[in-house]
Amino acid sequence: MSTNPLVPCDPAIFSLPIAQVRHVYRPQDVERKLAKLPAREHENLRSTYERMLERGPERFQVKPSGIPDMAQLYEQLPNFSDALDDVKRHVALSQDCRDGLEVTPMLLLGPPGIGKTHFARKLAELLGTGMCLVPMSAMTAGWLLSGASSQWKGAKPGKVFEAIVDGQYANPVIVVDEIDKAACEAQYDPLGALYGLLEHDTAGCFMDEFAEVPIDASQVIWIMTANDERAIPEPILNRMNVFEVEPPSAEAARQIARNLYRSICAEHGWGASFDPEPAPDVLDLLAELAPREMRRALMTGFGNARLDGRGEVRTDDLPRLSGGKAKIGFVQ
């Protein structure tokens, strides 16, 4: 993963204007910190301050010019309708005024593979901003979110600093993936920074421990994903809207598979060689998979069909469930 894992929106899907420019830090704070650095010491910190001054404090703060047509998202993500409804309410509140788009932090709670991270990516596209993915299952110390003190060897800024200062937007979507998998240690709490970041007022002067310059993180759109809410501290749960995401119904799973088939064909030049619609029996098999597995199965199917010189994906082109694993992905 790159140091600045921001994913730009796709203007071909959602053409949304930039509303205004927001200052995310004060250059004079950076200048004071830079002036106090001893000569020939703290080179990483020095280069960070110089980069901040060179880039300047202005970042785009974007929001839809009206309530966007979200019908396509409701169709693509039928089991996320409650979360989409919540986003639509927040977008409606920000219309006809200069206020930025403020979305209450949300927790998407549900089993693995049902599309929680995919939802977050689509939301970033809808809102016209970037997305930063923070996988909590890989985090072993709290400083990965909020930065490590420059006194430590190899220290660097945290993910929030990177998303805002090194990114283009004042209001990126930051996805804290699998928050329930965070490894809490006695000395370092990976979730410690979230207590302030999830509160709008305190997030406005967020202090990364590496740079030690106040950053305005109040406009960040937070999305958390989890499989089990019992592992999440109650004070953090209380700061979020919690949405329990169920696996899609059998018919909804077929629709997801159909949309994914069309999307893959549209994204690749070779897609024009295949039938515009998948066969019903192919949809039946795909609907037995979790949404995460559908893309891999379809790519295998497309490849096998191509090797056989066909423009039609058949059921025997798809990989089979092995090892007697239960079929997952839909509910009756």
C-alpha positions in Angstrom: 0.0 0.0 0.0 1.4 3.4 -0.9 2.1 6.1 1.7 -0.8 8.1 0.4 -3.5 5.6 -0.4 -6.0 8.1 -1.7 -8.3 6.8 -4.4 -9.7 9.6 -6.7 -13.4 9.7 -7.6 -14.5 8.6 -11.0 -16.0 11.8 -12.7 -17.6 9.7 -15.4 -19.9 8.2 -12.8 -20.6 11.1 -10.5 -19.8 14.6 -11.9 -19.9 16.6 -8.7 -18.5 20.1 -8.3 -15.9 21.4 -5.8 -17.8 23.5 -3.3 -15.0 25.5 -1.7 -11.4 25.5 -0.4 -10.6 24.9 3.2 -7.4 25.6 5.2 -6.4 22.5 7.0 -3.5 23.9 9.0 -1.8 27.3 9.7 1.5 27.9 7.9 2.7 30.1 10.8 2.5 27.1 13.1 4.6 25.1 10.7 7.1 27.9 10.3 7.5 28.2 14.1 8.2 24.4 14.4 10.7 24.5 11.5 12.6 27.5 13.0 13.0 25.6 16.3 14.6 22.5 14.7 18.3 22.1 15.5 20.5 22.3 12.4 21.4 19.0 10.8 18.9 17.1 13.0 15.5 15.6 12.5 15.8 15.6 8.7 12.5 13.6 8.3 10.6 16.2 10.3 12.3 19.0 8.6 11.3 17.7 5.1 7.8 17.2 6.4 7.5 20.9 7.4 9.1 22.1 4.2 6.6 20.0 2.2 3.7 21.4 4.2 4.9 25.0 3.5 5.5 24.2 -0.2 2.1 22.6 -0.7 0.2 25.2 1.3 -2.7 24.7 3.7 -5.6 24.8 1.1 -7.5 21.6 0.3 -10.6 21.0 -1.7 -13.8 20.5 0.3 -16.3 19.0 -2.0 -20.0 18.2 -1.7 -22.8 17.5 -4.2 -24.5 20.5 -5.7 -27.8 18.8 -5.1 -29.0 15.5 -3.8 -27.5 13.1 -6.3 -29.3 10.3 -8.0 -28.4 7.3 -5.9 -30.6 4.8 -7.6 -27.6 3.1 -9.1 -26.0 2.6 -5.7 -29.2 1.3 -4.2 -29.3 -1.2 -7.0 -25.6 -2.2 -6.7 -25.7 -2.3 -2.9 -29.2 -3.5 -1.9 -28.2 -4.6 1.6 -26.7 -1.2 2.4 -30.0 0.8 1.9 -30.1 2.0 5.6 -26.5 3.4 5.3 -27.3 5.0 2.0 -30.4 6.6 3.5 -28.3 8.1 6.2 -25.8 9.6 3.6 -28.7 11.0 1.7 -30.0 12.8 4.8 -26.6 14.4 5.5 -26.3 15.5 1.8 -29.7 17.1 2.0 -28.7 19.1 5.1 -25.7 20.6 3.4 -27.6 22.0 0.4 -28.4 25.6 -0.3 -25.7 26.9 2.1 -21.9 27.2 2.4 -21.7 24.5 5.1 -19.5 21.6 4.3 -20.9 18.1 4.1 -20.9 16.6 7.6 -21.5 12.9 7.9 -21.9 11.2 11.3 -19.2 8.5 11.6 -20.7 5.2 10.6 -20.0 1.6 11.6 -20.9 -1.1 9.1 -21.4 -4.3 11.1 -21.7 -7.6 9.4 -20.0 -10.9 8.3 -16.8 -10.9 6.1 -17.1 -10.6 2.4 -20.5 -8.8 2.1 -19.1 -5.7 0.5 -18.4 -3.2 3.4 -15.2 -1.9 1.9 -16.7 -1.8 -1.6 -19.5 0.4 -0.1 -17.0 2.8 1.3 -15.2 3.1 -2.1 -18.5 3.8 -3.8 -19.4 6.4 -1.2 -16.1 8.2 -1.9 -17.0 8.3 -5.6 -20.5 9.6 -4.8 -19.2 12.4 -2.6 -16.4 13.4 -5.1 -13.6 13.0 -2.5 -10.7 10.5 -2.0 -10.6 7.4 0.1 -7.9 6.2 2.6 -8.0 2.6 3.8 -6.6 1.8 7.2 -6.6 -1.9 7.9 -6.8 -2.2 11.7 -6.0 -6.0 11.6 -2.4 -5.0 10.7 -2.0 -2.3 13.3 0.1 -3.1 16.4 0.4 0.5 17.8 -1.7 3.5 18.2 0.8 5.8 16.4 -0.2 4.3 13.0 -3.3 6.5 13.1 -1.9 9.5 14.9 1.8 9.4 14.1 4.9 8.6 16.2 7.0 11.1 18.1 9.9 12.4 16.0 12.2 11.3 18.8 11.7 7.7 17.8 13.9 6.1 15.1 12.0 5.7 11.9 9.1 7.8 13.1 6.6 9.3 10.6 3.2 10.9 10.5 0.0 8.9 10.9 -2.6 7.9 8.4 -4.9 10.9 9.2 -2.1 13.4 8.6 -1.2 11.6 5.3 -4.8 11.6 4.0 -5.3 15.3 4.7 -1.9 17.0 4.4 -0.5 14.8 1.6 -3.8 14.4 -0.1 -6.1 16.7 -2.1 -9.1 16.9 0.1 -10.1 18.4 3.4 -12.9 15.9 3.7 -11.6 12.5 2.5 -13.4 9.3 3.3 -11.2 7.4 5.8 -12.1 3.7 6.2 -11.0 2.0 9.4 -11.3 -1.6 8.2 -12.0 -4.4 10.7 -11.9 -2.1 13.7 -12.8 -5.0 15.9 -9.4 -6.7 15.0 -7.3 -3.9 16.5 -4.6 -5.4 18.8 -4.9 -3.3 22.0 -1.7 -3.3 24.0 -1.1 -1.9 27.5 1.2 0.8 26.3 -0.3 1.6 22.8 -4.0 1.7 22.1 -4.6 1.6 18.3 -8.0 3.2 18.9 -6.9 5.9 21.2 -6.7 8.6 18.6 -10.3 7.9 17.5 -11.8 9.2 20.8 -10.9 12.8 19.6 -11.1 12.3 15.9 -14.7 11.1 16.0 -15.8 14.2 17.8 -16.4 17.1 15.5 -15.1 19.8 17.9 -11.9 18.1 19.0 -11.1 16.8 15.5 -10.8 20.4 14.3 -7.4 20.7 16.1 -6.1 17.2 15.7 -2.4 16.9 16.7 -0.3 14.3 14.9 2.4 13.2 17.3 5.1 13.4 14.6 4.5 16.8 13.2 2.9 18.4 16.3 1.1 20.9 14.2 -2.7 21.3 14.7 -4.6 19.8 11.7 -8.3 20.3 10.9 -9.7 16.8 10.6 -13.2 17.9 11.4 -14.4 17.3 7.9 -13.2 13.7 7.5 -15.9 11.2 6.6 -15.3 8.2 8.8 -16.5 4.7 7.9 -15.6 1.8 10.2 -16.2 -1.9 9.4 -16.4 -4.7 11.8 -17.6 -8.3 12.2 -18.2 -8.2 15.9 -19.2 -5.1 17.9 -18.3 -6.7 21.2 -14.6 -6.0 20.6 -15.2 -2.3 20.1 -15.0 0.0 23.2 -18.4 1.4 24.1 -17.2 5.1 24.0 -16.3 4.6 20.4 -19.5 2.8 19.5 -21.4 5.8 21.0 -19.7 8.2 18.6 -21.0 6.3 15.5 -24.2 5.4 13.7 -24.2 1.6 13.7 -25.7 -0.2 10.6 -26.1 -3.9 10.7 -25.5 -5.1 7.2 -27.1 -8.4 6.4 -26.0 -10.7 3.6 -28.1 -10.0 0.4 -31.2 -12.0 -0.3 -31.0 -14.6 -3.0 -32.6 -12.3 -5.6 -30.4 -9.3 -4.5 -27.3 -11.6 -4.8 -28.3 -12.4 -8.4 -28.6 -8.7 -9.1 -25.2 -8.0 -7.5 -23.7 -10.7 -9.7 -25.4 -9.3 -12.8 -24.1 -5.8 -12.1 -20.6 -7.1 -11.4 -20.6 -9.0 -14.7 -21.6 -5.9 -16.6 -19.1 -3.7 -14.7 -16.2 -6.1 -15.4 -17.0 -6.2 -19.1 -17.3 -2.4 -19.3 -13.9 -1.9 -17.5 -11.9 -4.1 -19.9 -11.4 -4.0 -23.6 -11.9 -7.7 -23.9 -15.3 -7.3 -22.3 -16.8 -6.4 -25.7 -16.1 -10.0 -26.8 -18.5 -11.4 -24.2 -22.3 -11.6 -24.1 -23.8 -8.4 -22.6 -25.7 -10.5 -20.0 -24.7 -13.6 -18.0 -26.7 -16.8 -18.4 -29.3 -17.5 -15.7 -27.6 -20.6 -14.4 -24.3 -18.7 -14.1 -26.1 -16.2 -11.9 -27.5 -19.0 -9.8 -24.0 -20.2 -9.0 -22.6 -16.7 -8.4 -25.4 -15.9 -6.0 -24.2 -18.6 -3.7 -20.9 -16.7 -3.2 -20.3 -13.7 -0.9 -19.9 -10.5 -3.0 -16.2 -10.5 -2.3 -15.8 -13.9 -4.0 -17.9 -13.0 -7.0 -15.3 -10.9 -8.8 -12.6 -13.6 -8.5 -15.1 -16.3 -9.7 -16.1 -14.2 -12.7 -12.5 -13.4 -13.7 -11.8 -17.1 -13.6 -14.9 -17.7 -15.7 -14.0 -15.1 -18.3 -10.5 -16.5 -18.6 -11.7 -20.0 -19.1 -14.2 -19.0 -21.6 -11.6 -17.0 -23.5 -9.2 -19.9 -23.5 -12.0 -22.0 -25.1 -12.6 -19.3 -27.7 -16.1 -18.5 -26.4 -17.8 -15.2 -25.7 -20.2 -16.9 -23.2 -19.3 -17.7 -19.6 -20.7 -21.1 -18.6 -21.2 -22.7 -15.3 -18.3 -25.1 -15.8 -16.0 -22.0 -16.4 -16.5 -20.9 -12.8 -14.5 -22.3 -9.9 -16.3 -24.7 -7.6 -16.7 -24.5 -3.9 -14.2 -26.9 -2.4 -13.6 -28.7 0.8 -17.2 -29.0 1.6 -17.5 -25.3 2.6 -20.9 -24.0 3.3 -22.5 -21.8 0.6 -22.7 -18.3 1.8 -23.7 -14.9 0.5 -27.5 -14.8 0.7 -30.4 -15.3 3.0 -33.8 -16.6 2.1 
